[in-house]
Amino acid sequence: MTERLELLHRPPRLCAPAVGWFTRPAPAGAALTPGASAGVLLVLGRARALVVPPGVEGRVVSEPPALVLQPVGYGDPLYELVPLAGAAQPGRAAGAAAARGPVLRAPYAGRFFSRPSPGEPPFVAPGDALEAGRTVGLIEVMKTFTQVRYDPGAGLPARARVLRVAAGDGAEVLAGDVLLEVSPA
């Protein structure tokens, strides 16, 4: 019997749960539902069936990889999903509503921290004013912490006010994930 691995769900993506070689992907347009087979991951020479996690469903809008055996790392996106017709958006919590205004996005993947250390207050909170260069959080990659600063431009106003901190403290984020939702000040 083939071992099964549950895909990681990082809305709207399904991501690799381990390092290995991804093969037999679901085609673009396929409907994925909880428990459905979604390809195979070869890990250290052993085939493991990839399955859709509970509570996740959607239609694949991403194209399958060009390679028959695609090398992937932990957390690499494998599928981009859109909701099935008539279904609620998969995996979205009540607090994860769609952004209402301009957003500050993660510059790269890593673990986002909203405070300098566990016992200290967050860098920013809803209602705080933002100007160019203000630190809004940290992203940690391989034990290296980098400050994420507010940088106006690309749809962000010169002065803004924090509406919502979208990424949780210690949450894993991918490049382009929303960190903050802001409004012009």
Buried (B, 14 or more C-beta within 10 A) or exposed (E): EEEEBBBBBBBBBBBBBBBBBBBBBBEEEBBBEEEBBBBBBBBEEEBBBBBBBEEBBBBBEBEBBEEEEBEBEEBBBBBBBEBBEEEEBBBEEEEBEEBEBBBBBBBEBBBBBBBBEEEEEBBBEEEBEBEEEBEBBBBBEEEEEEEBBBBBEEEBBEBBBBBBBBBEBEBBBBEEBBBBBBEEE
